[in-house]
Amino acid sequence: MSGHSKFSNIAGKKGKNDAKRGKIFTKIGRELALAARQGGSNPDINSKLRDAIAKAKVNNMPNDTVERAIKKGAGELEGTEYMEFSYEGYAPCGVAVTVDVLTDNKNRSAANVRYYFDKYGGNLGSTGCVSYMFQRKGQIIIEKNEEINEDELMMMALEAGAEDFNVEDEFYEIITEMQDYSSVREELEKSGLEFLSAELTMIPDTTVALSMEEAEKVQILIDKMEDDDDIQNVYHNAEFPEGFEG
């Protein structure tokens, strides 16, 4: 996510994602495997797996790749057992950062996270040092097009249980409480809507406005972390300046 100015960066992030699709599939595959290991391979009774499958669908992950990851997690195929961890700290300019890790080697991942903070102008903090600045929410991003009626979409989302509906130049953002995310997403899916993004995320209560030069420094740290296969998500409260490409 990209803080208050996330919409100006979604298109750019999507372009990066297209160029790194194999890496994205690896990360989503880990989410699928973990969800299947924790709650079984039947998405009808495993909401975490349903959410991971929906994320795979949004990212155009092939069905056979999805099924293979689920079978690995459920023990039907040989696979790696992953562990979840979170780290917190600060990027340059006092930007708060939380990092979700899904790894088979905690020591390696911890060392890597510390290295990224130290190398790129930030510092790793203790548990809880910045997480209180964020709220766990469901976030669905829908790209505007002529076939979508804004008022109808807003009513549909709110009637499905969404908490908020925001309109930007090129996108609609639907926010849900964490516990309502799955049901809202599934209700919107029934209408045939296509999502640019659909996931549980961390939304900051306040943001840190950056200059172009500051934004470059913060973005380097974020990019280095997102390139690491063990790091699933990087959340922050940076507010990038208008026109910043990332």
N, C-alpha and C positions, 0 to 999 in steps of 0.2 A: 504494500500500500504506500501511498505517497502523501499522507497527511491531508491538510485542507485542500491542497491543489492536486489531489490525486487524479482528477479527471483530465487535467492537462498532460498527464503522464501515462494514462492508460494505453493510448494508441502506441506510444513509443515502447512501452513495456510489452505490448502484444507483438510488436515487430521483433523485439529481442527474443520473445518466447518462440516465435516462428523459427528463428535461427538456431535455437537451442532445444528443439523439440525432443531430441533423444534424452537430454538431461532432464527435462520436465517429465517425460514418461517414466524415467528411473525413480524420480521422487514420488510421483503419484503411485507407482507400483509398490513402493514401500508403504504408503498409506493404506493401500488396498490390502496388502499382506498383513499389516498390523491389525487392521479392523477385523479381518477374517480370523486371525488368531485369537483376538479378544472376545469376539462375539459370534463366531461361526460364519459359514460361507453362504448362508441364506439371507439375502438382503431384505426379504419380507419381514424378518424378525430381528434384523441387525441394522439399526438406523445409522450407525457410524459407517457401516459398509455402503449403505444407500447413498450417503453423502459423498463418499469417496468415488463411487461409481459415477455419480452426477458430475463430479469434478473432472473425472476422466473423459466423460462425454463432451463436456464443454471444450476440453483441450484436444478433441478429436483423436483420442487414444484408441487404437484398434481393439476390437472386441476380443480377439484371441489373446492379445497381450494382457487385457484386463482379467480374463478368465484364468490365465496362467498365474498371475500374481495372487489371485484369490486362492487358487489351489495350493500354492506354495505356503500361504499364510495358514491355511486350514490343515496343512500337513499331508495333503494328497499328493504333492510333489515335493522333492527335496528343495529346501530353501534356507535362507538365512534368517535368524531370529533377531529382530530389531528392538531397540529400547528407546523410549522417549525422554528427552531432557529439555530444559529451557535455561537460557542464560540472559542476563540483563546487563546493560551498561550504557555508555554514552559515546556517540559519534562526535566528530569535531563540532564546535560551536554550541555545545550543550544539548545536542539532539538526543532524545531518549530512544533507546533501541532495545527490543526484545527479540530473542532468537530461538526458534523452535528447531530442535535437533532430533533426527531419527537415525540411529546408528547401531552398528554391531560392535563398535569399539569406543567406549566412552572416553578412555584416555586420549585416543587420537583426536576425537572431536573436540574435547575440552581444550587441548593444546592448540588446535587450529583456530578455535574461536578466540582464544586469548591472543594468539599471534595476529589475527586480523585487527582486533582492537588496538593492540600496541603499535603495529606497523603503520596503520593508516589514520593515526591521530586521535584515536578514541581511548577509552579505558573500560575494562571489564569491571562490573560492580557486583555487589552481593545480591542474593535472592531478595526480591521485593523492592529494590532500590528505584525502579522505574515502572514496574507493572501496575502500580496503583494509578498511574496516569492514563491507563487504557481501559476500555471496556470490551469484553468479548461479545461480539455481535455477529449475526448473519448478514452477509452483503451480497446482493444480486445486482449486476450491472447489465443493462440492456441498451444496445446501440439504437439510436433513433433511426427510424425510416418512415416512409410515407404510409406504410400499412398499419402502423401503430398509432392509435388514438390516445393522446396523453391523458385525457380525463378518464377514459375507460380503463386504461392501465392502472392509473392511480386508485380508482375505486376497486378494481379487481385485487390489487395488492393489499389495500387496507382491509377489505372484506375477508381476505385470506388470513389476516392476522398480522400484517406488517406493522412495524412501529412507526416508520417514517418513509416518505417518498420525496426524493429530491430531483430537480430538473437542472441539467447543465446544457451547454451548447450542443454537445453531440451524444450525450448519454442520459439515461435514467438510472438513478440509484435507489434501490429498495433496501431498507434496513429492517432487520428483525431482532427480537430478543433471541438469545442463543438457543433456548429450548423450543422456539417456534420456527426456526430456520427450515428444518426438513419439511414441515407441513406446508409452509408458505411456498417454498420452492416447488414442491410436488404439485400444488394447486395451480401454480403458474405454468408448469410444464404441460399440464392437461390442456391448456389453451393453445399449445403449439408454439409458445414463445421460445426464441433462441436467446441464450445468455452469452454475453461476452465474458462474464466472470460470475461464478456462483460458489461461495465458500464461507466458512466461518473465519472471522478475521479479528484483529485487535484495532479498535478505533480510538484515537487519542482524544482526551478531553480538551486539551489545548495544544497549540502548535508553535513551532519556532520558525519565524520568518527568516529566510536566508537570502543573501545576495548571490549573484551569479558565481562569484569566486568561492563562496562558502558552500554553495550547492554542489559544485564540482568535487570538493573535498569529501562531502558527505556521500555523494553518489559513488565515488570510488570504493569506499568501505562497503556500501550496500552491495555493489556489483561483485566484489571479491567474495563476500559471504554467500551470495546467491549462486555463485559458480561452484560452490562446494557441495558435492553430492550428499553429504551428511546433514546439511542445513536445509530444512524444509521450507521455513518461512522466516522472513526478516520484517519486523514491524517497527515503525518509527513515527515520530511526530514532527518531521521536517515539513515546512511549507515552502515549496520551491517557487522561485520567481516566475512570473509570466514569461513564456517563451523558452524556458529551460528545457532542453531536449533530453537530458539524462544521458 
